[in-house]
Amino acid sequence: MCNRHMRIHRYDKYHEVLRAELRSIRLAAKLTQVQLADRLNTTQVFISKYERGERNLDFIEVLQICSTCGYDPMKLIKKMKVDHK
């Protein structure tokens, strides 16, 4: 297995937590995937893929999702508790 795949596998649990949190944030904002996609000027497929783990998000995308849902991204960062070791 190459290092790239090991690195991704190492953080799988964090990606899973992030996906679950972002979905919860969307639902708490009472938005469907379609509504969130419209507000982000993207597609429902994009939302579905990151919520199912078929696509990872970059930091800016996470910030945009939080902002669109009216959620403080600092709360999300605090919840993540990523182990840096």
C-alpha angles and dihedrals in degrees: 000000000000122000093251092061092044090052092051092046090050091061098040093108090054092049089051092052091046092051092049092047093048091050090049090049090052093048093046087055086054092237127143119218088257093052093048091047091052091051091048092046092239137101134280087239089063091054093045093049096054092043090053094044097248090119133031122219128226121231095261091053090053090051091049092051092049092048093048090051092047092245126141106240090208088068089055092048091051091050093052097067094187114198107227095201 
